[in-house]
Amino acid sequence: MVKKIMLVILATALLLAVVESLTAQPPGRGPGGRRGGGFSALEGNAPLPANEQERKILSVLEDMDRNQSRGMMNVPQEDGRILRLLTEAIGAKHVVEIGTSNGYSGIWFCLALRTTGGKLTTHDIDEGRASLARENFKRAGVDSMVTLVMGDAHETVTRIKEPIDILFIDADKEGYLDYLTKMLPLVRPGGLILSHNIDMIGRDYIDAITKNPSLETLQFQGVTVTLKKHQGE
């Protein structure tokens, strides 16, 4: 099982690298001749809806990206696609997200959860962002699979008692280690801990996910993927 999940992760990283090499422009020029780096790994390879429900969800995500991203510190689209891919690939039934914002990353999770029959439990402390997230979940048609928990997640996550397939940490950077310490026992063997932008946090968290022999960690894009190994493998 561990080998299967790691193959999924490695295949995803390889795919991103190949697409990036195919779409890259000469140094110093970005899309449309603008100064900057090459295309992002998935630019020009937009997600294609498999059905009308997926089309509706993707259209809401596109609208959020264009009109609600300011001040939200959401994941970029390519990272959202990684969240969806990994969630669907391991057949996740329960995703716990710390840091709801306006629901952007949560809706990417729901794209997968609607096919796995799973649910999302997402935590946030800001009522303004949470209210916007509720609206976005509803217009995307995924609100029935989402539980939004209000309050300080350092306390509210301790109420979770059921197993977790994927834990996504994208909140206060100084709190990453505390979230991991509290939630790791609930992550099932073969489950994943996904953390965003760990280059912005302290060394303690990085050591916790790279020096623990029961964990295996890889990073691609802004998403760090940590596998909780099965015992004895």
N, C-alpha and C positions, 0 to 999 in steps of 0.2 A: 504493500500500500504506500509506504514512504517513497519507494522508487517511482511509483506511478505518479504521485503528486509532484515530485521533484522534476520528472520528465515534462509534466505540463508546464511548470514554471520555466524550465530551461528552454522549452520549445517557444514559449511566449517571448522570452528575451531574445532568442535567435530571430524570430519573425520581426520583432521591432528593429533589430540591427540591420536585417536585410532590407526592409522597407526604407530605413534611413539612408542606407547606402545608395539605393535606387533613386531617391528623391532629392538627395543633397545637391546644392548648388555650389559653385566655386566660392572659396572663402571671401568674406566681405560683402556678399550679396545675399539678401533674403528674398522672399516672395515678391514678385513685381519689381525686382531690381532694387529693393530697399537695402540699405546698409545693414549688416548684421550677419548672423550665422546662417546655416542652411535651413531647409525646411525641417519642422519637427518630424519625429519619426512617423507619425500617422497622418500628416497633412497630405491632402490629395487622395486619401484613402478613407473617405467618410464612412461612418457606419450605415449599412443598408438595412432597411426594415424588412423583416421576413413576413410580416402581416400588418393589418391595419392597427391593431393594438400597439404593436411596437412602433409603428409610424407615429402614432399619437404621442407616445412617451418621448420619442426622439425629438419631436417638434417642440415639446415643452422644454426639454433640456437645451435645445438650441436657443429658444427664447430667453431662458434663464441666463445662458452664457452671454447673450448679447445685451440684455437689459437689466440684469440683477447682479452682475458679478462685482460691481464696485463696492468695496468695503466688506465683502463677504469672505475673502481669502479661500475661495473654493479650490478644489483640485482642478487642474486643466483637463480638457476633454480626453486627452490620451491616457491620463491616469484614471479617469472615470471608466474608460473602456477596459483597462486592466482589472479594475475592481469587479466589473461585470464578468469578464472572462474567467477569472479565478473562482468566483462564486459559483458560476454555472459548471465549471470544470470539475469541482469537487462535490457537486450536488448539495451545496450548503442548505440546511434547513433553518438555521438560526444565526443571523448576523447581528452583532452588537457594535454599534457605532458610537464613538465618543467625540462629539462635536458635530451637531446637526447642521448648523448654519442655516441657509435657506432651503435645505433639502436636496441640493444638487448631487452630492455623492450618494445620498440615500436612494435617489431615484435610479442611479446607475446600478446599485445593488438590487433594486426591485426589478429591473429588467431581467436579471437572472432568477430572482426568487419566485417570480410568477411562473417560471417553468420547472423549478425544483419543488414547488409547493411549500416554500419556506416563508420566514417572516423576518422583519427588521425591528430591532429595539434600538432607538437612537436617543442620545442624551444631550441636553443643552441647558445652559443657565440663563440665556437671554430670551425673554418673552417676545421681544420684537422679532428676532430672527425665527423663533419657533412658530409664531403666528404666520409668518410668511411661508415657512416650510409646510405648515398644515395646508395652506392654500395650494401650494405647488403639488403636494402629494395628491390632493383631491383632483386637481385639473389633469394630472397625469393618469388618474384612475388607479392609483396604487395605495390609496389611503387605508384600505381594508387590511393590508398586510404590514402596516407600520404602527408601532407603539412609540409615541414620543414622550420621553420622561423629562420633566422639568426639575431643575435644581442643580446643586453642585455635584457633578458626576463623581468626584472623589468619595462622596457619600452614597449617591443613588445607585452606583454600580454594585454596591455591596448587597443590594436587595435581590440581585439575580441569583437564582439557585439552579437553573437548568443548564445543561451542557451548551457550549458555544462552538459553532463550526468555524466562524470567522470573527475575529475581533479587529476592528479598525480604529486606530487612535489618530485623531487629527484635531487636537484641542490645545490647551495650554502646554507649551513645550516643556516647562519645568515639571509638569505633572506626569510625563510619559512613564517614568519608572514606577511611580505609585500605581498608575492604572495597570501596568503590566503585572506588578506584584500581586495586586488584588484579583486580577481576572485570569491569570495563567492557569490556576488550578481548575477552572471551569472550561478551558479550551480543551476539546476532546483530542485524544491522540490522533494524529493525522490532520488536525485542524490548523488554521493559519492565523498568525498575528500580522496584520498589515499596518504599517506606520508611515505617516507622511512627513516628508521634509526633515529627516532626522539630522541633517547637516546643521540644523538650526538649534539643536539641543545639546545638552552636556554629554560627557563621555560615559557617565554611569549607565545610561540606558543602552548605549551602543555595546558596552561591555556585557550587559545583561543578556543581550540577544546573540552575541557572537562568542561568548566564552562559556556558555552553558552547554554541556555535551548532550543534553536532551533536546536541544534546538538546532535547527539548520537555517541559516539566513543568507539570502541573496538580495541584491538591489538592482532595480532597473527603473528608468524614468525617475519620478519623485517618490515611488512606492518601494518601501523595504518590506520584503516578504520573509516571514519567519515561520518555519514548519515546526510544530510540536511532534516529535518523533514518537512512534509506538515503542513501548518498553520492550527491550530484548532484540530490537532490530538495529 
